[in-house]
Amino acid sequence: MSCEPRTTDGDPWAEGGCHCGAIRFAVCLPAEPIEVIDCNCSICTRKGILHLIVEPSDFRALSGDDIKACYRFGSKTAEHWFCPTCGIHPYYRPRSHPSKIDVNVRALDAFHDTKWRLKAFDGQNWQDNIDGLRCDLLAAKAVVPCSESGDGNAPTG
């Protein structure tokens, strides 16, 4: 992911959180339009999540990390974190990329002010399609993430 400045002050970091504000996070965003994954699997459809998978170094839990609840199913690999008060799923650890963080871009404060490009993923047939998604994300990593760009302005919690 390329974390070029995306705001007028040159800050590539965007903040978001759950509905009640108990869980807050910041994520380094690439230049717009930002490609996000629209998965049609049962849980993503029900949550209404649009995915942005990032390196842990491009993510900061600002508050609520100690109160978030976790839901696991199937292989029990993915950790679907959510707020126990309002029920919103702001981010989670995905089965497809267990060493990364998957941000629900709909939980970003600037969701409506950001240009997104949707990429459909057939999660109903996850096993048949996951290798293609992994290859796409690996190819996208050819650009420099915030953690390697020298940006020292990451929000801290």
C-alpha positions in Angstrom: 0.0 0.0 0.0 1.3 3.5 -0.8 0.7 5.9 2.0 0.9 9.2 0.3 -0.6 12.2 2.0 -4.3 12.1 1.6 -5.5 15.1 3.6 -4.8 18.8 3.2 -2.3 18.8 6.0 -0.4 15.9 4.4 -1.5 13.3 7.0 -2.1 9.8 5.5 -3.6 8.5 8.8 -7.3 8.4 9.2 -9.3 7.6 12.3 -12.4 5.6 12.9 -14.2 3.6 15.5 -17.4 1.9 16.6 -20.7 3.7 16.9 -20.5 4.5 20.7 -16.9 5.6 20.5 -15.5 3.0 22.9 -13.2 1.5 20.3 -11.1 4.0 18.3 -8.3 3.2 15.7 -6.2 4.9 13.1 -5.1 3.5 9.8 -2.6 4.6 7.1 -4.6 5.1 3.9 -3.1 5.0 0.4 -3.9 7.7 -2.2 -7.4 7.8 -3.6 -9.2 6.0 -5.1 -8.7 3.3 -2.5 -9.5 -0.2 -3.5 -11.5 -2.1 -0.9 -12.8 -5.6 -1.0 -16.6 -6.2 -1.1 -17.0 -9.9 0.1 -20.3 -11.7 -0.3 -19.7 -14.4 2.3 -22.3 -14.8 5.0 -20.6 -12.9 7.8 -19.4 -10.0 5.6 -22.8 -9.6 4.1 -24.5 -9.5 7.4 -21.9 -7.1 8.9 -21.9 -4.9 5.8 -18.1 -4.7 5.9 -15.9 -3.2 3.2 -12.4 -4.6 3.7 -9.0 -2.8 3.7 -6.3 -5.3 4.7 -3.2 -3.5 6.1 0.1 -4.4 7.8 0.0 -4.1 11.6 2.5 -1.2 11.3 -0.1 0.7 9.3 -2.7 0.3 12.1 -3.0 1.8 15.6 -5.6 0.8 18.2 -6.2 4.1 20.0 -8.7 3.0 22.6 -11.0 0.1 23.5 -8.5 -2.6 22.6 -9.0 -4.0 26.1 -12.8 -4.2 25.9 -13.4 -5.5 22.4 -15.3 -8.8 22.2 -14.3 -11.6 19.7 -16.4 -13.9 17.6 -14.9 -17.0 15.9 -16.5 -19.6 13.7 -15.6 -22.3 11.2 -11.8 -22.7 11.2 -11.5 -20.4 14.3 -8.6 -18.6 12.5 -10.3 -15.2 12.0 -10.8 -13.0 15.1 -13.9 -10.9 14.4 -13.6 -8.2 17.0 -16.5 -6.0 17.8 -17.7 -3.5 20.5 -19.7 -5.2 23.2 -21.7 -2.1 23.8 -22.8 -1.0 20.3 -22.0 -4.2 18.3 -20.0 -2.5 15.5 -17.1 -4.4 13.9 -14.5 -1.7 13.2 -11.6 -4.1 12.4 -10.5 -7.7 12.8 -7.8 -10.3 12.1 -8.7 -12.1 8.9 -8.4 -15.8 8.1 -7.1 -15.0 4.7 -4.2 -12.9 6.1 -3.8 -13.8 9.8 -0.7 -11.6 10.2 -2.5 -8.5 9.1 -5.4 -6.3 10.2 -8.6 -6.0 8.2 -10.2 -2.5 8.6 -13.9 -2.0 8.0 -13.6 1.2 6.0 -17.3 1.9 6.8 -16.1 2.5 10.4 -13.8 5.4 9.3 -14.8 8.9 10.4 -14.1 10.1 6.8 -15.9 7.2 5.0 -18.2 9.5 3.1 -15.4 11.9 2.2 -13.1 9.3 0.7 -13.1 7.9 -2.8 -13.4 4.1 -2.8 -13.1 1.6 -5.6 -14.9 -1.7 -4.9 -13.4 -5.0 -5.8 -15.9 -7.9 -5.6 -14.7 -11.1 -3.9 -16.7 -14.3 -4.1 -16.5 -15.2 -0.4 -19.4 -17.7 -0.8 -16.8 -19.8 -2.6 -13.9 -18.8 -0.4 -11.7 -21.9 -0.9 -11.9 -21.5 -4.7 -11.1 -17.8 -4.7 -8.7 -17.0 -1.8 -5.5 -17.6 -3.7 -6.4 -15.0 -6.2 -7.1 -12.4 -3.5 -3.8 -13.2 -1.8 -1.9 -12.7 -5.1 -3.7 -9.4 -5.7 -2.8 -8.1 -2.3 0.8 -9.3 -2.6 1.1 -7.4 -5.9 -0.3 -4.3 -4.3 2.5 -4.5 -1.6 5.0 -3.5 -4.3 4.4 0.1 -3.1 5.7 1.5 0.1 3.6 1.4 3.3 3.6 4.2 5.9 5.8 2.1 8.1 8.6 2.3 5.5 8.0 5.8 4.1 9.5 7.6 7.0 6.1 9.0 8.2 6.5 9.5 12.0 3.1 11.0 12.6 1.1 7.9 13.4 -1.5 8.5 16.0 -1.0 6.8 19.3 -3.5 5.6 21.8 
